[in-house]
Amino acid sequence: MIIEGISTTKAAYELAQELDVYMPITQAIYQVIYEGQDIREAINFMMNNEFKEENEWN
């Protein structure tokens, strides 16, 4: 089975951690793939999490 984006998910997650960038979707995908978190729990956390404002242009 080929799953596109697995290595990219890991790289993006690690870079976000290093640079302290808020990436909740990447974090959830990483936790499901690499930490064995249940997909339902990851979705529930994302949907009930208090998100931060995103502003890429400042």
JOLINUR-V524257 format. One record per backbone hydrogen bond with DSSP energy under -0.5 kcal/mol. CO is the residue of the C=O (numbers start at 1). NH is the residue of the N-H. Records with the same first field share a line. If there is no record, write none. Layout:
CO=NH / NH
//
This chain:
1=3
2=4
3=6
5=9
6=10
7=11
8=12
9=13
10=14
11=15
12=16
13=17
14=18
15=19
16=20 / 21
17=20
21=23
23=27
24=28
25=29
26=30
27=31
28=32
29=33
30=34 / 35
31=35 / 37
32=36
38=42
39=43
40=44
41=45
42=46
43=47
44=48
45=49
49=51
55=58
//
